[in-house]
Structure formats: structure tokens, C-alpha cells
Amino acid sequence: MLVDSPPPPAAVSAEAAPRRRGALRAAGLLAVTGVLLLVVAASLAIGAKQIPVGQVWHGLFHYSGSETDVVVRDVRVPRTLLGLLVGSALGLAGTVMQALTRNPLADPGLFGINAGAAAAVVSGISFLGVTSLTGYVWFAFLGAALVSVVVYALGGSRGATPVRLALAGTAVTAALNGYVFSVQLMDTAALDRMRFWTVGSLASANAAVVTQVAPFVLVGIALALLLARPLNALALGDDQARALGTRLTTTRVLALAAVTLLCGAATAACGPVIFVGLMVPHVVRTFTGPDLRWILPYAAVLSPVLLLGSDIAGRVVVRPSELQVGIVTALLGGPLFIHLVRRRRMAQL
């Protein structure tokens, strides 16, 4: 009678290692979610006016119409919700961009999305008299979507490659930036109204803006998460991805649609906030590895931590005034970008 011998310890260890890594990553995701909840609480309590946690709770669940309750529910809750949506959108858009172009220095602005949104907004202000933030949202989103289609067509449509898409995006961005600057120079009213939006800020958040951008961001988040497996295959190269059964054109079109929804809605809501989509994916990869099935969820959680944390810092450092969140993320992201470029150059030597 034959008896199966137990597998050698080395085999058991090799089989258990992926499970341990998965458990550690899941635990880490829960931990950063806890950090996000703490940052959300801080965003509700900290600002030009410091509000104790008890009063924040009262404003959320026992609204009485007092000045503090109004600040909590009507000002800080929409601002925090918009920060959550925009942060997740920018982080996922940057992650998808870097996977799609196979360029770790790619940013959501690479496809000209920010420039398209800015061009549409300045056109609406200068030629159609748009003055409200809710009006900016739709113009900015439309501009972002149209530019994404143009860039994809110029990049070769079905024959699009990462290099072609990047070059097309750079060319379109340069042209649109020239248009925006020209309109602003000729129309001082457009310059005045665009000045605050182009810095990138959550200060003008309200319930209407949150309601308008939320559907686009949520659909974009779902689409980005569903693309994790095909984008993993695409990272191996086109030939290997085809061998694994990945439809390259479909994957690229859907990825571009996800980036448009995410970055377009985020830019429309609060202006072009830079470096969030660049910084967070690099931080996440240090402890998740290259697997997008983990990078994407982590980026969706850590990006709003960065954005809301930067927004809180902007409220505190020049109190009672405020430093826009786009300025804070630029101050944080500039040195990191230089470090990443230098590291890549050293790796190529």
C-alpha cells in the first residue's frame, strides 16, 4: 500500500509565501483606511476656526442651525467629501496613466486633460459669460473629454502606443496652454476668474459641485479597478499581453475613458491639482510591488489622505488666511519629482 509522503518544507514555505503577502497587503489596506478616517475627522475639525470633536459630532447628527453647525455641515462636510472624491480620482488616474504608458513619471496632465479643461473653462468665461463654479464643472469636464478623444486619435487610434499617446498629449497641451494664455491676456475678466481656479483649491466646494462630479468619479473608480488585470498584462509588453488574451485596443480605450472620467471630473471641480497622481503610485509600489490589483485600491485610499492632509496644512500654516491645496501639493511634489528623475538617470548609467 502506497502512502503519499508529505511535501517538503521548502514547497510548503513557497506556497505559504503568497498567502502571507496577501494577508499583509490586506492588513495594510485596512490600516491606511483607518488613517484616512482620522484625516477626514481632522478635516472636519481643523481650519480657520478650530472646532472640538464633540461640536463636530453635534453638527453632523444633531444639527441646530448654530454658527458652528453651519460651518461643519455646510462648509467642511462638502469640502471633505470633495477632497475624498478628487483625491481618489487623481490617484487612480495617475496609476492608470503610468500603467497605460509604461512610464513611471506619467501624470494625468500628460494626455492634455488639464489643458483641455482649462481651455474649455476660459472659453466659457470669456465668450459665454459663465461665472459660477457649477458652470465651470460642465465646461471643464467637456473640455477634458474632447481633448482625450483628440489625443487618442492623434496617437494612432487603434494603433496607439504609449510613446505616440505621450507625444500627442504633449503637443495638444502646448497648443491649448498657448490658447488659454492668449485669451487671458485679451480678457482681464477671464484672467481674474481663472486665477483662483487654476491654482487648485477645495475652498469653494459645496453640495452642488459634489453632487455633479460624484457620478463621474464613482464610475471612473469602478472602471479603473476593473482594469487591474488587463493593465497588469499590458505592463509585460504588447506581445505578451496578446498571448495572455488581453485585447489591447479595448484595454487602452477603457483606460483612457477611466482617466478622462477621473481626471476630468477632479479638474473640473477644483482646478488642476498637480503631483498627487504622480506621488502616490510611487509610494504605494514600495510596499505592494507592481501588482495593480493592490496598487489601485491603495492609491484610491492614500491619495485622499495626501490631498486632505495638504488641504489641512494649507488652512493652518497661514491662519487665518489659507494656502490653496494645489500650492501645497506642488511644494511637496516638486522635490519628489526631481528625486525620481535623478534616480531613473542613475539607473540608466
PARO-317339 format. One record per atom (N, C-alpha, C): x, y, z; residue in one letter. Coordinates in steps of 0.05 Angstrom, whole numbers, plus 32768, in hexadecimal, padded with zeros to 4 digits. Example, Ala and Ser with C-alpha at 12.3 -4.5 7.8 and 13.67 -1.06 7.14 Angstrom:
81087F8E809CA80F67FA6809CA81087FBE809CA81017FD3808ES81117FEB808FS81028001809DS
//
This chain:
80117FE88000M800080008000M801280198000M800C802A7FECL801C80427FEAL801180597FFBL802280678008V8019807E8019V80278097800EV801680AB8009D802180C47FFED803380D18014D804B80D8800CS805D80E5801FS805681038020S8059810F8037P8053812C8039P8066813C8028P805D8153801EP806E8164800EP8086816E801EP809C81738012P80B3817D8020P80AE8199802CP80BC81A08042P80B781BA804EP80BB81D1803BP80CE81CF8029A80D381E58017A80BA81EA8005A80AD81D47FFCA809581D87FEBA807E81E57FFBA807B81DC8014V806681E88025V806B82058029V8085820C802ES808C82288032S808782398019S808D822D8001A8088823C7FE8A806B82417FE4A805A822D7FEBE803D82307FE8E803182447FFCE803D82458013A803282568028A803A82738024A805182788017A805B82948014A804782A68006A803A829E7FEFP802782B07FE3P800F82B67FF5P800682A28005R7FF082A78017R7FF882BB802DR801182B98037R801A82CC804BR801B82E88040R802582EA8027R80278305801AR800B83108017R7FF882FF800EG7FDD8309800AG7FD183128024G7FD68303803AA7FCB830A8054A7FD78324805DA7FF183288059L7FFE83418062L7FF483588052L7FF083558038R7FE5836B8028R7FC983728030R7FB8835E8036A7F9D8363803FA7F9D83728059A7FAE8369806CA7FB183778085A7FBA83948082A7FCD8397806FG7FD783B3806AG7FC183C4805EG7FB083B9804DL7F9A83C88042L7F8683D18057L7F8183BF806AL7F6F83C68081L7F7C83DC8091L7F9783DB8095A7FA583EF80A5A7FA3840A8098A7FA8840C807EV7FA884268071V7F8B8430806FV7F77841E806ET7F5B84278070T7F568434808BT7F61842980A0G7F5F843680BBG7F6C845180BBG7F83845380AEV7F90846E80ACV7F7F8482809EV7F7284788088L7F60848A8079L7F498494808AL7F3E8483809AL7F28848B80ACL7F3184A080C0L7F49849E80CAL7F5484B280DCL7F5884CC80CEL7F6284CB80B5V7F6684E480A6V7F4B84F180A0V7F3784E1809AV7F1C84EC8095V7F1284FB80AEV7F1684EE80C6A7F0E84FB80DEA7F1D851580E3A7F37851580DDA7F47852D80E0A7F3D854380CCA7F35853B80B4S7F2C854F80A0S7F12855C80AAS7F02854E80B8L7EE9855980C3L7EEE856B80DBL7F03856680EAA7F0885758103A7F1C858C8100A7F2F858A80EEI7F45859D80ECI7F4085B180D5I7F4585CA80DBG7F4285DF80C7G7F4885FA80D3G7F3E860F80C5A7F42862A80D0A7F35862B80ECA7F20861C80EFK7F13861A8109K7F1585FE8113K7F2285FA812AQ7F2585E08135Q7F0B85D78142Q7F0285BF813CI7EE985B58146I7EEE859B8155I7EE6859A816FP7EEA8581817EP7EDB856A8172P7EE485518177V7ED88539816BV7EBB85378173V7EB5853E818CG7E99853C8195G7E86854E8185G7E908566817FQ7E7F8578816FQ7E7D856F8152Q7E9385638148V7E918557812DV7E7C8542812CV7E7B85308140W7E67851B8142W7E4B85278143W7E48853D8153H7E2E854A8155H7E258556813BH7E388562812CG7E31856E8113G7E29855980FEG7E3585418100L7E2F852C80EDL7E14851E80F2L7E0E8519810CF7DF885088112F7DE285158123F7DE7852D812DH7DD3853B813DH7DD285598135H7DCF855D811BY7DD18578810FY7DBC858A811CY7DC585A18125S7DB285B48132S7DB285CF8125S7DC385D38110G7DC485ED8102G7DD78601810FG7DE685F98123S7DFA860B812FS7E118610811BS7E2186258121E7E36862C8110E7E4A8615810CE7E5086078122T7E6385F08120T7E5785DA810FT7E3D85D48113D7E3085BF8104D7E3085C680E6D7E2C85DF80DFV7E2C85E880C3V7E4785E480B7V7E5C85EB80C6V7E7885E880BCV7E7D85CB80B7V7E7585B980C9V7E7B859D80C7V7E6C859180AFV7E51859480AFR7E418586809BR7E428593807FR7E4185AD807ED7E3E85BB8064D7E5985C38058D7E6F85C48068V7E8885CC805DV7E9C85B4805CV7EA185A98074R7EB685958076R7EAE8579806CR7E958571806EV7E8D85578064V7E8F85578046V7E84856A8036P7E88856A8019P7EA5856B8011P7EB5857B8020R7ED1857E8019R7EE08563801DR7ED985558033T7EE6853C8039T7EDD85268025T7EC48526801EL7EBA8512800BL7EC785177FEFL7EC985317FE8L7ED685367FCEL7EF3852E7FCFL7F0085327FE6G7F1C852A7FE8G7F1F850C7FE6G7F0C84FD7FF1L7F0C84DF7FEEL7F0984D77FD1L7EF684E37FC3L7EF184DC7FA7L7F0884E47F95L7F1284FD7F98V7F2785077F87V7F4184F87F8DV7F4784F37FA6G7F5F84E47FADG7F6084C87FA1G7F4A84B97FA5S7F48849F7F99S7F4A84A07F7AS7F3D84B37F6FA7F3D84B67F51A7F5984BB7F47A7F6784CD7F53L7F8284D47F49L7F9684BD7F4EL7F9484B07F65G7FA584997F6AG7FA184827F56G7F88847B7F51L7F8284667F3EL7F89846E7F22L7F8484877F1BA7F8A84907F00A7FA8848F7EFBA7FB884977F0FG7FD584957F0CG7FDF84797F09G7FD384677F19T7FDB844B7F18T7FD5843E7EFDT7FBD84447EF3V7FB584397ED9V7FC684457EC3V7FCC845F7EC5M7FDD846C7EB1M7FF9845F7EB0M8005845A7EC7Q8020844F7EC8Q801F84327EBEQ800A84237EC3A800884087EB8A800384087E9AA7FF2841B7E91L7FEB841C7E75L800384247E64L801284387E6DT802984417E5DT804384337E64T804284227E78R805A84147E82R807084297E88R8068843F7E93N807A84557E9AN8075845C7EB7N808884567EC9P8084845C7EE6P808384797EEDP808A848B7EDAL808984A77EDFL807084B47ED2L805E84A47EC8A804684AE7EBBA803384BB7ED0A802684CF7EC8D801384DE7ED9D7FF984E17ECAD7FE284E47ED8P7FC984E87EC9P7FC984FE7EB5P7FDA85137EB9G7FDB85287EA6G7FE985217E8CG7FF585097E8BL800485017E73L7FF284FF7E5AL7FD984F77E5DF7FC784F57E47F7FB985107E40F7FC285257E4CG7FB6853F7E46G7F9B85447E54G7F9485337E68I7F7A85357E74I7F77854F7E84I7F8C85567E93N7F8B85707EA2N7F8985877E8FN7F9985867E79A7F99859C7E66A7F7E859E7E58A7F7285877E51G7F5885877E45G7F4285937E57G7F43858C7E70A7F3085977E84A7F3485B57E86A7F4D85BE7E88A7F5385DB7E8BA7F4A85EA7E72A7F4E85DF7E5AA7F4685EC7E42A7F2885EF7E40A7F1985DA7E48A7EFC85DC7E48A7EF285F07E5CA7EFE85F17E74V7EF586037E88V7EFA86207E80V7F1286267E75V7F1886427E6DV7F06864A7E56V7EFF86377E44S7EED863D7E2ES7ED186447E39S7EC786347E4CG7EAD86397E58G7EAC86547E66G7EC1865B7E74I7EC286747E82I7EC3868C7E6FI7ED5868A7E5BS7EDA86A17E4AS7EC486A57E35S7EBA868F7E29F7EA886927E13F7E8A868D7E1AF7E85867F7E30L7E6986787E37L7E6186847E52L7E7486917E5FG7E6D869F7E78G7E67868D7E90G7E7386757E90V7E6F86637EA7V7E7E866E7EBFV7E70866F7ED6T7E7B867B7EEET7E7A86697F06T7E6A86547F06S7E6786437F1DS7E78862A7F1CS7E7F86207F33L7E8F86087F34L7E8185F07F28L7E6685EF7F2CT7E5785D97F21T7E5885DA7F02T7E5A85F27EF7G7E5D85F47EDAG7E7985EB7ED1G7E8E85F27EE1Y7EA985E97EDAY7EAA85CB7ED8Y7E9C85BD7EEAV7E9E85A07EEBV7E9885937ED0V7E82859B7EC4W7E7A858E7EABW7E8C85967E94W7E9485AF7E93F7EA785B77E7EF7EC185A97E80F7ECB85A77E99A7EE5859A7E9DA7EE4857C7E96A7ECE856F7E9EF7ECC85537E98F7EC9854E7E7AF7EBA855F7E6DL7EB7855C7E4FL7ED185607E42L7EE185747E4AG7EFB85797E3EG7F0E85627E42G7F0E85577E5AA7F1F85407E60A7F1885287E4FA7EFE85237E4CA7EF5850C7E3CA7EFC850F7E1FA7EF885277E14L7EFE852C7DF7L7F1C85297DF2L7F2C85347E03V7F4985327DFFV7F5385167E01V7F4785067E12S7F4F84EA7E14S7F4984DB7DF9S7F3284E17DEDV7F2C84D57DD3V7F4084DE7DBEV7F4684F87DBEV7F5985037DAAV7F7484F67DADV7F7E84F47DC6V7F9884E97DCBV7F9984CC7DC2V7F8484BD7DC8Y7F8384A17DC0Y7F84849E7DA2Y7F7584B07D94A7F7584AF7D77A7F9084B77D6BA7F9D84CB7D76L7FB784D47D6DL7FCC84BF7D73L7FC884B07D89G7FDB849B7D91G7FDA84827D81G7FC784817D6EG7FC6846A7D5CG7FAD84597D5FG7F9A84627D70S7F8184537D74S7F8684367D79S7F7F84247D68R7F8284077D6DR7FA083FF7D6FR7FB1840E7D61G7FCD84087D62G7FDC84197D77G7FCE84237D8AA7FDA84357D9EA7FEE84257DAFA800584327DB5T801984277DC6T801E843B7DDDT802B84327DF3P803184457E08P8040845E7DFFP8054845A7DEEV806484707DE5V805484847DD4V804384797DC2R8033848A7DB1R801F849A7DC2R8012848D7DD5L7FFF849B7DE6L800D84B17DF6L802584AB7E01A803384C07E11A803A84D87DFFA804484D27DE7L804C84E87DD5L803384F97DCCL801D84EB7DC6A800584F97DBFA7FFA850A7DD6A7FFB84FF7DEEG7FF2850E7E05G800385267E0AG801D85247E07T802F853B7E0BT802A85517DF7T802685497DDDA8021855D7DC8A8007856B7DCDA7FF2855C7DD4V7FD885697DD8V7FD9857B7DF1V7FE685727E06T7FE985837E1ET7FF6859D7E18T800C859D7E08A801A85B57E01A800885C87DF2A7FF985BE7DDFA7FE785CE7DCEA7FD185DB7DDFA7FC585CB7DF1L7FAF85D47E01L7FB885E87E16L7FD085E47E21N7FDA85F77E34N7FDF86137E27N7FE986127E0EG7FEC862B7E00G7FD286397DFBG7FBD862A7DF5Y7FA286357DF1Y7F9886427E0BY7F9B86337E22V7F91863D7E3BV7F9F86577E43V7FB986587E40F7FC886717E47F7FC086887E35F7FBB86837E1BS7FB386987E09S7F9886A47E11S7F8586927E17V7F6A869C7E1FV7F6C86AC7E39V7F7C86A27E4CQ7F7E86B07E65Q7F8B86CC7E62Q7F9E86CE7E50L7FAB86E87E4CL7F9886FC7E3FL7F8686F27E2EM7F7387047E20M7F5A870A7E30M7F5486F97E44D7F3C86FC7E54D7F4386FC7E71D7F4487137E7ET7F4D87157E9AT7F3887087EACT7F1F87087EA5A7F0A86FB7EB5A7F0F86DD7EB6A7F1686D17E9FA7F1C86B57E9FA7F3586AF7EAFA7F4986C17EAEL7F6186BD7EBEL7F5B86BE7EDCL7F4A86D07EE4D7F4386D27F01D7F3486B97F0AD7F2186B07EFAR7F1186997F03R7F21867F7F01R7F33867D7EEEM7F4386657EEBM7F5986637F00M7F6186797F0BR7F79867A7F1CR7F7686677F34R7F5E86677F41F7F5A86567F58F7F5686397F50F7F4886347F3AW7F4386197F31W7F5D860A7F29W7F6F86187F1BT7F87860B7F10T7F9B86047F26T7F9886107F3EV7FAB86097F53V7FA485ED7F5EV7F8B85E67F5FG7F8285CC7F6AG7F7A85D07F87G7F6085CE7F8DS7F5785D47FA8S7F3E85C57FAES7F3A85BE7FC7L7F2185B27FD1L7F1085C67FDFL7F1985DF7FE1A7F0C85F37FF2A7EEF85F97FE8A7EEA85F77FCFS7ECF85FE7FC4S7EBD85E77FC2S7EC385D17FCFA7EB385B97FCEA7E9785BE7FDAA7E8385B37FCDN7E6885B47FD8N7E59859A7FD0N7E4285977FDBA7E33857E7FD6A7E2C857A7FB8A7E2785907FAAA7E20858E7F8DA7E3885837F7DA7E50858D7F82V7E6785837F74V7E6D85667F7AV7E6B855F7F94V7E6F85437F9BV7E5B85317F8DV7E4285397F8CT7E2D85297F7FT7E3285267F61T7E3C853B7F55Q7E41853A7F38Q7E5885287F30Q7E6E85297F3FV7E86851A7F37V7E8684FD7F42V7E7784F87F57A7E7784DD7F64A7E7184C77F50A7E5C84C87F40P7E5684B27F2DP7E6E84AB7F1BP7E7A84C07F10F7E9184BC7EFDF7EA884AF7F0CF7EAE84B97F24V7EC584AD7F32V7EBF84917F3AV7EA7848B7F44L7EA1846F7F4CL7EA2845C7F35L7E9884647F1EV7E9984527F06V7EB7844F7EFEV7EC684647EFFG7EE384627EF8G7EF284507F0BG7EEB84527F25I7EF884407F39I7EF284237F33I7ED9841D7F2EA7ED184027F28A7EDF83F77F0FA7EE084087EFAL7EED84007EE1L7F0B83FB7EE5L7F18840D7EF4A7F35840A7EF9A7F3B83F07F09A7F2B83EA7F1DL7F2F83D17F2CL7F2B83B87F1CL7F1783B97F09L7F1283A27EF8L7F28839E7EE4L7F3883B27EDEL7F4D83B07ECAL7F6883A67ED6L7F68839F7EF0A7F8183977EFDA7F8E83807EEEA7F80836A7EE9R7F8C83537EDCR7F9683587EC0R7F8583647EAEP7F9083697E93P7FA7837D7E93P7FA783907EA5L7FBE83A37EA6L7FD783957EB1L7FD483817EC3N7FEA83717ECBN7FF783627EB3N7FE583587EA2A7FEF834A7E8AA7FFD835D7E77A7FF183757E74L7FFC83897E62L801883927E6AL801D83917E84A8037839A7E8FA804D83877E85A8046836E7E7DL805A835B7E74L806283607E57L805583727E49G805A83777E2DG8043836E7E1CG804083797E04D802983737DF3D802883567DEBD803F834A7DE4D803F832E7DDAD8037831B7DF1D804283207E08Q803C830E7E1FQ801E83127E27Q8015832B7E26A7FF983307E2DA7FE683217E19A7FEC83227E00R7FDC83147DECR7FDC82F67DF2R7FF482EB7DF8A7FF682CF7DFEA7FE582C77E16A7FE182D97E29L7FD182D47E40L7FB382D97E3CL7FAC82E17E23G7F9082E47E1CG7F8583007E21G7F9783147E25T7F8E832F7E2AT7F88833D7E10T7F71834B7E0FR7F6A835B7DF7R7F7683767DFBR7F8B837C7DECL7F9B83947DF0L7F8B83AD7DEBL7F7D83AE7DD4T7F6E83C67DCDT7F5883CB7DE2T7F4983B77DE9T7F3483BA7DFCT7F3F83C37E17T7F5583B77E20T7F6083BF7E39T7F6983DC7E39T7F7683E57E23R7F8084017E21R7F6884147E20R7F54840D7E11V7F3D841F7E0FV7F2F84227E2AV7F2B840C7E38L7F1E840D7E53L7F30841B7E67L7F4A84177E65A7F5C84257E78A7F5B84437E73A7F5B844A7E59L7F5984677E53L7F3F84737E5CL7F2984637E5AA7F0F846C7E63A7F1084707E82A7F1D845D7E90A7F1E845F7EADA7F2E84787EB5A7F45847D7EA8V7F5584957EAEV7F4584AE7EA8V7F3684AE7E92T7F2684C67E8CT7F1184CB7EA1T7F0284B77EA9L7EEE84BA7EBDL7EFA84C47ED7L7F0F84B77EE0L7F1B84BD7EFAL7F2884D87EFAL7F3B84DD7EE8C7F4A84F67EE8C7F39850D7EDEC7F2785077ECBG7F16851D7EC1G7F0385277ED7G7EF785157EE5A7EE5851D7EFBA7EF4852B7F11A7F0B85217F19A7F1B852D7F2EA7F2485497F26A7F2E854B7F0ET7F3785667F05T7F2085797F03T7F0985707EF9A7EF285817EF7A7EEA858C7F12A7EEB857B7F26A7EE185827F41A7EF285967F4FA7F0D85937F4EC7F1E85A47F5EC7F3685AE7F50C7F3785AC7F36G7F4F85B57F27G7F6485A07F26G7F7A85A67F17P7F8F85927F14P7FA185907F2CP7F9D857B7F3CV7FAE85757F53V7FC485617F4AV7FDC856A7F4AI7FF2855A7F3EI800085497F53I800E85357F49F802085237F58F8013850E7F69F7FF985107F6FV7FEC84FB7F7FV7FED84E17F6FV7FE684E27F55G7FE684CA7F45G800284BF7F3FG801684CF7F43L803284C67F3FL803D84BA7F59L803984C87F6FM804584C07F88M803A84A57F93M802084A47F95V8014848D7FA4V801B84727F98V8018846E7F7DP801F84537F73P803C844A7F79P804F845D7F7AH806A84567F80H806D844E7F9EH805F845C7FAFV805F84557FCCV805384397FD0V803D84347FC2V802E841B7FC5V803F84037FBCV804D84067FA5R805D83F07F9AR807383E67FADR807C83F87FBFT809183F07FD1T808983D97FE3T806F83D77FE9F806783C17FFBF805183AF7FF0F804983B37FD6T803683A07FCAT804383917FB3T805A839C7FA8G806583907F90G8056839A7F78G805A838E7F61P804F83997F47P803383907F41P802683807F52D800B83757F4CD7FF6838B7F4FD7FE983917F39L7FD583A77F39L7FBC839F7F48L7FB883857F4DR7FA0837D7F5CR7FA283877F79R7FBB838D7F82W7FBF83997F9CW7FC583B77F9AW7FD483BF7F86I7FDC83DB7F83I7FC383ED7F81I7FB083E57F70L7F9883F67F6CL7F8883FA7F85L7F8183E57F95P7F7383EB7FAEP7F8283FC7FC1P7F9C83F67FC4Y7FAD84077FD6Y7FAD84247FCDY7FB084287FB3A7FB184447FA8A7F9684527FADA7F8084437FABA7F66844F7FAFA7F6284587FCCA7F71844C7FDFV7F6E84537FFBV7F8484678003V7F9C84637FFAL7FB284758003L7FB284907FF5L7FA784927FDDS7FA784AC7FCFS7F9584C07FDES7F7D84B97FE7P7F6E84CD7FF7P7F7C84D38012P7F8B84C0801DV7F9B84C78035V7FAE84DE802FV7FBC84DC8018L7FCF84F08011L7FC1850B800BL7FAB85097FFBL7F9D85227FF3L7F918530800BL7F828521801CL7F75852D8033L7F8B85368047L7FA08527804AG7FB68530805CG7FC2854A8052G7FC6854C8038S7FD18565802DS7FBD857C8031S7FA48576802ED7F8F858B8032D7F8F8595804FD7F9185828062I7F92858A807EI7FAB859B8083I7FC285928078A7FDA85A2807CA7FD785BE8071A7FCA85C0805AG7FC685DB804EG7FB485ED805EG7FA285E1806ER7F9085F1807FR7F9F85FB8098R7FB485EC80A0V7FC185F180BAV7FD9860380B7V7FE985FF80A2V8004860C80A1V8002862B809FV7FED86358092V7FEA8652808FV7FD0865C809CV7FC7864E80B0R7FAE865680BER7FB0867380C8R7F9A868380C5P7F7F867B80BDP7F7A867B809EP7F8F8680808ES7F8C867E8072S7F8F8660806AS7F91865B8050E7F92863F8047E7FA4863C802FE7FB38627802FL7FC586208018L7FB7860A8008L7FB2860F7FEEQ7FA385FC7FDEQ7FB185E17FDDQ7FA185CC7FDCV7FAC85B17FDDV7FBE85AB7FC5V7FB985B77FAEG7FCA85B37F97G7FE685BD7F9BG7FE985D37FABI800485DD7FB1I801285CA7FC4I800485C07FD7V801185AD7FEBV801A85947FDDV800985887FCCT8012856F7FBET802985757FABT802A858D7F9FA804085947F8EA805A85967F9EA805885A27FB6L807085A47FC7L807A85897FD0L806785767FD4L806F855B7FDCL8079854B7FC4L806C854E7FAEG8072853D7F97G808A85457F87G8091855F7F87G80A985687F78G80C285597F7FG80CA85597F99P80E2854A7FA1P80E0852D7F9BP80C985217F9FL80C685047F99L80CA84FE7F7BL80BF850F7F6AF80C3850B7F4DF80E0850D7F46F80EF85207F51I810B85237F4BI811A85097F55I811284FF7F6CH811F84E77F77H811984CF7F64H810184CD7F5AL80FA84B67F48L810A84B87F2EL810C84D07F23V811B84D47F0AV813884CD7F0EV814484D67F24R816084D07F29R816584B37F2DR815284A57F3BR815584897F40R815484797F26R814284817F14R814084737EFAR815984787EE9R816484907EEAR817D84957EDCR819484847EE6R819684827F01M81AB84727F0DM81A784557F05M818E844C7F03A818984307EFCA8191842A7EDFA8190843F7ECEQ8197843A7EB2Q81B5843C7EACQ81C584467EC0L81E184487EBCL81EF842D7EBBL
//
